[in-house]
């Protein structure tokens, strides 16, 4: 069980490094799509380095007029 935790931590660290190399943190504008893209990149971890380039588009409902 302990090694599984360390593997998960390593997986997320590699995902965080991939997001940093793609400059997702410096170009952060607080939009829903940017937050989702960073989250997906973190979750996909090492898969980012074998060609996976996850992105997300999301639309937040607007208030009625």
TAKA-V234995 format. One record per residue. N is the residue number from 1. SS is DSSP state (a for helix, b for strand, c for the rest). PHI is phi in degrees with one decimal (none if undefined). D_FIRST is the distance of its C-alpha to the first C-alpha in whole Angstrom. Layout:
{{N	SS	PHI	D_FIRST} {N	SS	PHI	D_FIRST}}
This chain:
{{1	c	none	0} {2	a	-64.9	4} {3	a	-67.3	6} {4	a	-64.7	5} {5	a	-64.4	7} {6	a	-66.8	9} {7	a	-66.1	10} {8	a	-64.7	11} {9	a	-62.5	13} {10	a	-63.0	15} {11	a	-59.0	15} {12	a	-69.4	17} {13	a	-64.8	19} {14	a	-63.6	20} {15	a	-63.9	21} {16	a	-65.1	23} {17	a	-64.7	25} {18	a	-63.3	26} {19	a	-64.5	28} {20	a	-66.6	29} {21	a	-67.2	31} {22	c	-90.4	32} {23	c	61.9	34} {24	c	-71.3	32} {25	c	-79.4	32} {26	c	-77.8	35} {27	c	-98.1	37} {28	c	-69.9	35} {29	c	-116.7	38} {30	c	80.8	36} {31	c	-76.7	37} {32	a	-60.3	34} {33	a	-64.8	34} {34	a	-69.0	33} {35	a	-63.0	30} {36	a	-66.1	29} {37	a	-65.2	29} {38	a	-63.6	27} {39	a	-62.4	25} {40	a	-67.2	25} {41	a	-65.1	25} {42	a	-62.1	22} {43	a	-69.1	20} {44	a	-83.0	21} {45	a	49.1	20} {46	a	-65.5	21} {47	a	-63.4	23} {48	a	-61.7	25} {49	a	-90.1	26} {50	a	-112.8	27} {51	c	113.0	30} {52	c	-74.9	28} {53	c	-127.3	30} {54	c	-73.9	29} {55	c	-136.4	31} {56	c	-136.0	32} {57	c	-123.7	35} {58	c	-140.9	36} {59	c	-117.3	39} {60	c	-87.6	39} {61	c	-62.6	42} {62	c	-92.4	45} {63	c	-65.5	47} {64	c	-71.8	50} {65	c	-95.3	53}}
